[in-house]
Amino acid sequence: MRGIQKTGIIFFLVMVTGLTSCRKFLEEKSQTDMTPKSTEDYSELLFGDGYPLGSTLLQPQVQFMDDDVACYNSPLLANNQQAVFGNMPAFTWQPDFLEAVGRNNSPDVAAFNSWSAYYKLILGCNVALQAVDGSIGNEVAKRYLKGQALGLRAYYYFMLVNLYGRPYNDSTTTPDKSLGVPLRLDANLYETYPARNTVAEVYRRISQDIDSACILLDADKINKTPYRFNYIAAHFLASRVALFMEQWDKAAAQASIVMQYHPALMDLPSIQLEEGQFILNTVTTENIWLFGSTEERKSLGVNAAYAFSASLGKTYQPGDLRSFAYYMELPDFLKPVFGMDYVQRKFDPNVENIRGMAWRSAEMYLNRAEANIQLYKTTGKATAAQQALTDLNTLRQHRFAPWVYQPLQMATAEVMLQWCRDERRREFFNEEGHRWFDLRRYGMPAMTHVFKPSMSTVAVYQLKAKDPQYVLAIPGVVLQRNPSLVQNPQSTGVRLPE
């Protein structure tokens, strides 16, 4: 529909010009263009402007920042040192990494601006929410549209506040004292610039939106395609949000709802992968919601100068079939050639125009396990510990060769919590920024990255415990457009090697 396409362009122009007018942007339209009227029209508009599709990249920069990635240099990069240096500022946690990768001529500058990417999607959700009640359609279609838009908006704010705000459980402060991100809950344009809401305020809105989405989407349980946010995805997100807020009972309960509808796990012992096949794809049995782009994992230097770390590789145990299905250790004679020890084989790096990210049922087993371990830790309830143990063993049984697999046995809460964290790391590397966000809520521990400017030299960079760069700087182009925004505290000057 031509009118819908034009409206999408208007959305983008509104975002980049700073949201400074008080006119509703749907008021201005060509007399020759069609205007969305029906619920179906707005459903199409939401899918085009409120879903992360094709060219929409969300947070590819975080794949350079956690401890699952390492820097490599090799003879294969002799004529492509730009792959090593282009995104080096993100890998070394520079306070102005976005501007610095620009100075290094990285092609990923725009892709690393998660602030603008997510707010553009939020705007698409707000348009649908503002129009749905007055649109022409039946109540089932309206509930479905409203539930999707609320669920998506909750997810986008969840990601924004975890990129640009301090963790909800930050031990140095409280969420009502930490700056989060501005809440924009309608599609209107205003003369005043939006200021940042607190982390607590953002999470309250996220919780309200996702709880409402659960109610709306549960009413009809429409599940047409894995590319649409549905009732199972709503409970999935509710579990994740509750986990980050340390609402352990709710995190476990919401995970149980998801597993009631979608308990399937990939059974690696029974899957025969042929050479060139990739375990995670659009038909993987664990998929609940597919979104985003494969380009999310194709930033400059990824899988060449920046790849799977030895630190991560050492966490896998003998007999863990993920060590073949998810990654592969190179034979010794190839390691000097490629400069690395491991290569990932989770995703096909060459497939275009398919969804690049997936919410998988495996996360719900680990969410419920972690929540029950925390309940065991705080209440001493053995039943919670047993449920956690069952979930961990169920996942592991689907990941290990049967002749090697040994079930985990009851242990202290601290030991079981570490088991759960280790499983999350092994399961979700390079998926949706899981590891980076987990490190933040684990207390923002110290981390080391070894940069290799050449094959014979190294430079060691330290991210200190609770380092300011655990919270991303708001992009300079955003600050220029909105003088009401306060920048996050940053490290002073260039971060230098130790």
C-alpha positions, 0 to 999 in steps of 0.5 A: 500500500503506497500510503503505508509506505509513505507513512513509514518514510515520515516516521523515519524523518520524524525520528531523525529531525528530533521530534520537535513539532506538536502536530500529529504526523499522520495529519499531513498526507498527500491527497493522492495517497491512501491513508490506513483505515482498517485494522488490517492496514495498521497490522501491515503498518506495524509489521513494516514499521514496528517489527525489526526486519531486513535492514534493521540492526539492533545491537550488533556492537555488543558482540564485541564487548563481552568475554565470549569474543576474542581478537585474532590476527592472522596471515589471512588478514595481512591485506585487511587490517581494517577488519582488525582496527575498524571496530577495535574501539568497541572491543576495547570499551572506549568511552566514545566508541561510536565516534571512534569507530567512525574515525576508524572508517568502520562501515558500522557506525549507523548500525551501532546506534541502537538508540535510534534503531529502537526508537524508530520501532517504538514509533511504529508501535505507538502509531498502531496503538494510537489508531487501533481502537478507531480502526475498522475491524473486528475485536479479535483483530484489534486485540491481536494488533494491540497485543503485538504492539504492546509486547513489541514496545515492552521488548524495545524499552527493555533492550534500550534500558539495558543498553543505556541505563544501569542494571535494575539490580545495580548494588551501588544505587536503586532503580528510582535514582538511575537514569534510564531512557525517555518513555514515548507512549504516543505517536504525537510530536511535541515542542518540548524535548523528552528527558530521560525517565528513571530505570524504575519508571521504564521497568514499570512501563515495560511490566505494564505493557507486557502484562497487558500484552499477555492478557490481550494475546491470551484471549484468542491465542492466535499463532499464525507464524513465528515471525509475529509476536504471539501469546507465547512470546508475550509470556516469554518476555514476561519471564525475562523481564521478571528475571532481570527485576529479580521477581523470582516467583513471576519469572518461574511462573511465566516460564512455566506458561511458555513451556506448557505451550512450547516445551520442545528442545533440540535433541542434539544426540539424535540430530545428524548434521551434515557438513555445511549445515547449521543447527539454528535456522528458521525451522529449529524446533525451539523457535518461538519468535524469529526476528531481526536480520542475519546482518546483526552478526556481520559487522566488520571483522566478525568471524575473522578478527573477532570470533569465539574466545578460548575462554568460552571454549574451555567452558564446554565439557567432554561429551557436550555435543554443542562443541560440534553443533555450536562451534568447532575447534580447528585442528592444530595445523590450521590454527596458525593460518586462521589465527584462532582456535575456534569457529562458530557453526551455530548460524549460516553466515551467508544466508540473506534475508532471513531472521537473524535472531530467535527466542528459543524454549531453552531460555525458559528452562534456564530462566525457571532454573535460575529463578528457583535456585534464587528461591532456594537460596533465599527460602531454603525450599528444597522443592525449588532446588529440585525443580531447578535441578530437573530443568538443568538436567532436562536441558543437558540431557538434550545436549550431551552424548548419552554415553557420557551424560551424567545428571547433576546432583543436589548441591548448594545454591551457590554451586547450582547458580554457577551451573545455571550461569555456565549453561546460559553462557554455553547455550546463548553465545552471540545471540541477542546480546545475552552474555553482555546483559547477563554480565551486567546483572551479575554485578558487572565483573571485571573483564580483560580483552587482548587486542592483537594489532599484529600477529606478534604483538598484543595489547591488554585492555581492562574493563574494571568491575562496575566500569562506566562502560557497562552502560553505553554512551548515548550517541552524539547525534542523538544528544545534538538533536535533544538537549534535554538528554543527560549523557551517561557517565563516561571514563575519562579520555582514551582507554589505554592498554595495561 
